[in-house]
Amino acid sequence: MREVVQNDKSRASRRVSRVPRATAVLAVAVAALAAGCAQGDDQGVRGAAGQQAPKAPPARAVDGAAEAREARAALVAAAKRWDLRKVPLTAPAPPEKKPEIKAREGFEVDGQESDDLPPVFTTVPTKEKIVFLTIDDGAEKDPAFLKMMSELKIPYTVFLTDEEIKDDYGYFKKMQARGITLNNHTLSHPYLPGLSYEDQKREICGMQDVMQKRYGKRPVLFRPPYGNYNRDTLRAAKSCGIEYAPIWSEEVYVDHWEYREWDQDLHPGDIVLTHFRGTDDWDGTMTDMVRRFLDRITADGYAVARLEDYL
């Protein structure tokens, strides 16, 4: 581009040499004036306030803002469609540095640290007003639940029992396709401390095999049924590739909450438990339970975050 400009100037100078002097002077003056106007910003000369052409934001920023508005509008519409009192809050971005997860005090077993056993914990260390929704077993397979959680963009973590899901593995395949992590809750949901080490290992490792076969991945999260475990449970879990054994701080039903802590309240980083249940067991549906859960945490200023992002 620079060569083109220089060549034009050369031709202009030859044309000027052929005109009368006065005309040439006038032409030079006009050219200088035009050049000065053209150079404005480069020479530090700016037009009066309000006369400068507004600088448009980059196209990508405009597109991003439009997408954000559309996403917000869709979320507002979904909250209304599912009869929520308020639009659910959005969790902050997960931390770049993951918090250190240790066994909750009083929940350790012999050899917890020396054998590097999976920690049992009920809360993730964070100061953010977030909670983690976890859902166990897989008995109820409600299509409306999948739709509701997808439309509301609510993350959750699942712990599956083979006896409860084997009649419809495909339901949880759809869940996995939506970005939900599927984890281990044993083959048959037994009281693990009542079993030998080998039987516990069969329950946990056997479910790992099912998860690999059906969903293409062996989980690293395991929840012991009923939240009951002993040293053999965690030893067996570790031998099967398990790294964490989260349990819960609160449990939500379709008609009430239950709390582990004395203050009967939510806390930043709490893990909330519920189950795949419907009208056969509850006076309501999975979507009724989710509505109760979201209305409560939103009113208290909490958002739902994805547990795996903090581990």
Buried (B, 14 or more C-beta within 10 A) or exposed (E): EEEEEEEEEEEEEEEBEEEEEEEBEEBEEEEEEEEEEEEEEEEEEEEEEEEEEEEEEEEEEEEEEEEEEEEEEEBEEBBEEBEBEEBBBEBEEBEEEEEEBBBBEEBBBEEBEEEEBBBBBBBBEBEBBBBBBBBBBBBBBBEEBBBBBBBBBBBBBBBBBBBBBEEEBEBBEBBBEEEBBBBBBBBBBBEBBEBEBEBBBBBBBBBBEBBEEBBEEBBBBBBBBEBEBBBBBBBBBBEBBBBBBBBBBBBBBBEEBEEBEEEEEBBBBBBBBBBBBBEEEBEBBBBBBBBBBBBBBBEEEBBBBBBBBBB
